[in-house]
Amino acid sequence: MAELSLLADALVRATPLIIAGLAVALAFRGGVFNIGAEGQLLMGATASTAVTLAFGPALGRGVIVVALLAGLLAGALWAGIAAELKRRFHVLEIISTIMLNFIAIHLVSYLVRGPLQEPSHIYPQTKSITGIGQLPIILPPTRLHLGFAIAVALGLLTAWVFRRTVAGFRIRATGASPDAAWSVGQINVERTSVIVFLVSGALAGLAGSIEVTGVTFALYENISPGYGYTAIAVALIAGLNPLGVIASGIFFGVLETGAIALQRELAIPSSLASVAEAAFILAALTIASVRGRVLFAARRVTTS
């Protein structure tokens, strides 16, 4: 039972990483460098918490659906700010999304110490989400909730969209070469980029919604231990492949959960897990870089 519980904890931890990783992979494949998954995730968590606490009793069991939709919308709107800044004023999305991350962190801090603070006003957090506002458990008595199944389903859906649909082709073409996509494929590159930005933000917002309705059941400062940033590594190691993101997210979930268990049982610093993650990322990126150079050289030989 202990092993099953540990595995379930790893999958729970992998859930926001998979969904946010898909958000990053989608954006990068579409040529949009969305570094703001962390801020979009926080906005999704905030919107879901607010909606659940405000309308939970009135909506009954439907509140969980409304909460997830609120997270999707909040993440898309937060990403939309960066998209609009890029479209109107040519502000680089790398800069704007990083700045929006900081704004989101401080906005959450203000809300949980002000308008959304729990009734006793002692702790910097919101009132707890209970009962019908929580995602159902899919593997009792562990903590594994429905969010993990949603994450896997989203990974499969994203892979299908990339490979089998016109929208997926447009995204890949825009990301590979905007000029060619416009001149040869007659693809509206600007509109495609905005849509990719919004959908990417919506996915990151959903990750925050699922985290708050499946794990924390309240909004508080530092609710995300950097899931949005780790998601970038998850997506890059997966080669921006949605199916690879599922595996990569689970790997990171296992790694971080194992580190926590080692710290608890053997007093080994959990920071070693961060060192291992960084080393693995560097190794993976080095291998990918070498493979890219080898393929490029092979193509030059065959075409000369």
N, C-alpha and C positions, 0 to 999 in steps of 0.2 A: 504493500500500500504506500509506503514511503517513496518508493521509486516512481509509482504512478503519480503521486502528488507532485513530486519534483518535475516530472515531465510535463504535467499540466501547467505548473507555474511557468515553465520555459515557453510553452505555447501561448500562455496569457501575455507574457512579456514580448513575445514575437509579434503579437497581433497588431499593435500600433506601428511597429517597424515595417511590417509587410505593407500595410495600407499607405503609410507615408512614403515608403520606398516606391510603391507603384506611382504615387503622385510625382515623385522626383523623376522616375524613369519615363513617365509619359511626357513630362515637360522637356526633358533633355532630348528625347527622341524627336520632339517637335521643334527643336532648335531654341527652346526657351530655357534660360538658366535660372530656374526658380530655386533660390536658396532659402526661401521663406517658409518652408514647410513647418518650421517650429512655431512661427507666429500664427500661421493659418490653423495649425492644430490647437493652439491655445484659444483662438477665437471660436473654433468649433466646440471646444469643451465649455467655454463660457456661455455660448448661446444655448446649448443643450441643457446646461444646469439651470439657466434662467427660465427657460420654457417649462422645464419639468416642475420646478418649484412654483411657478406662477399658475400653470394650467393643469397640473397633474390630477387633482381631485375632479375637475370638470371633464377631463378627457378620458378618464378611466384607463383601460389597457391600451388605448390608442395613443397614449402620451409617449410611449417609447418610439413609435414611428415618427411622431411629430418632432420629438427631440433629435432624432437622427437627421431628419430633413433640415431642421434648424442648424445643425452642425454643418451639413453640406452647404447650405446657403451662406452661412457666416464665413466659412473658409473661402468660398468662391468670391464673396464680396471683398474680403481682405486681399486676396490675390488680384482682384479687379482694380484695386487702387494702383498697384504696381503696373498692371497692364495699361491702364489709362495714362499713367505718367510716361510710360514708354511711347504710347501712341501719339500723345499730344506734344510732349516736350522732349522725346528721345532720351529719357533718363534710363541709364543702363539698369536692367532688372536685377543684376547682381547687387548693385548698391542699394536700390530701393527696397528689395526684399529683406536684405540684412537689417536695414534701418527699421523696417516694419516689424521685424522680430523683436527688437528692443522696445518698440512702442507697445507691442502686445504684452510683453513681460510686465512692463510697468502699469499697463492698463489693468491687467488681472490683479496686480498688487493693490491698486487703488480700489477696485471693485470689492475685493474680499475684505478690505478694511473699511469700506464705506457702504455703498448702496446694497450690496449683496451679502454683507456680513451676517453671520448667524445671530439669532435673536438676543442671546446674552451679551453679545459684543465683547467676548473675552478672547476668542481665538480668531486669527486672521483667515477665516474660511467661511464658506456658505453653510446653510442648513443642509443636513444630510438628505440624500435622495433615498427613499425607501420603497419597498413593495413593487408596485406596478411600474415604477420608473426605472427599475433595474433590468438589465438584460438577463434572460433565463440561463441557468447553468445547463450545459449539455453533457457533462460527465460528473454526476454526483458521486462521492461527496467532495470532489476537487473543486477548484475555483474556475475551471475551464468554462467559459461562457460562449454564447452564440456569436460574439464578435469574431472569434477565430474562424468559424465557418464562413462568415461574411467576408473576411479577409481572403480566404482561399478562393471563394467564388469570384471575388473581384479580380484576383490574379488570373483566373481562367478566362473571365470575360474580357479583360484587357488584352490577353494574348490572342483571343479570337478576333477582337476588333483590329488589332495590328495586322493579322495575317489574312483575314477573310473579308474585310469590308473596305468600301471606297474611302470612308473616313480615315481608316488606318493607313491606307496608301497615301492620302493627302498629308497626314501627319508625318509619315516617314519621308516623303518627298520634300516637304518643307524643311524638315530638320537636316536632310542630307545636302540640299542645295536650293536655297530659296529662289535664286535667279532661274535655275533650270525648271523648278516647279512652276514658276510663273510663265516663262516663255514657251516651254514645251507642253506642260500639262495644263496650262490655263487655270492654275490654282490660285485662288485669292489668298496670298501668303499672309497678309495682315490679319484678315478675318480668322484664318486657321490658327495663327499664333495666339490671338486673343481667346479663342475657344479653348485651346490647349491650356492656356494660363488659368482660365476659370475652372476647367474640369480638374486640373491639377490641384488648385486650391480647395476645391470641393472635397476631393479625396483626403487631403491633409486634414481638413475640418472634420470629416467623418472619423478619422483616426482619433481626434480629440473627443468627439462625442462618445465613441465606443469606450475609450479609456475612462471617462467619467461615469458612464452608465453601467460599465461592466466591472470596474475595479475599484476606483476611489470613492464613488458615490457622493462626492462633494468636490467643489472647486476650491483650491487653495494655492498659495504661492509655491512655485517649483513643482507643480503637479506633473510636469514633464521633465524627466532627467536628461533632456537633450534628445528626445526621440526624433525630432525633425532634422537634427544635424546627423545623427547616426544613420538616418534613412538615406542620406546622400551616399554614405559608404555602402549601405545595403544595395542600393541601386547600381552603383559603379561596379561592385564586385560581381553582381549578377549580369554585368554586360548590358544593362538596361533592358534585359529580357524579363517580361512579367513572370514567367514560370520560374526563372532563376531568382527573382525577387522573393518568391515564396520560400525557396530553399535557403536563400541567404538570410532572410529575416528569422527563420527558425534557428539557423546556426547562431546568429547573434543572441537570440533569446536563450538558447542553451548555454552559450558562453557566459552571459551575464548572470543567469540563474545559478550556474555552477560556481561562479566566483563568490556569490553571496553565500552559498552553502559552505564553501571552503572557509570563508571568513567566520561563519557561525560555528562550524565544527572544529576547525583546526587553527583558527586565528590567523589565517593567511590573508594579508591585505587585499581587499577587493580591487584596489588600484592595479594589481597585476593583470586583471582582466582587461583593463584599458590598454595596458602595455601590449598584451597579446593581440587585442583588436587592431591596434595601430600597426604592429608588426605584420599581421596577416594582410591588412589593407595594402601596405607598402609592397609586400611580396606579390599580391594579386595584381596590383597596378603595374609592377615591373614586368611580370610575365606577360600581361596584356600588351604593354608597350613593345616588348621584344617580338611578340607574335605579330604585331602590326607592322613592324619594320621588316620582318621576314616575308610577310605576304606582299608588302609593297615591292620589295626587291624581286620576288618571284614573278610578279606581274610585269615588272620592267624587263626581265629577261625574256619572258614569253612573248612580249609585244615588240621586242627589238629585232 
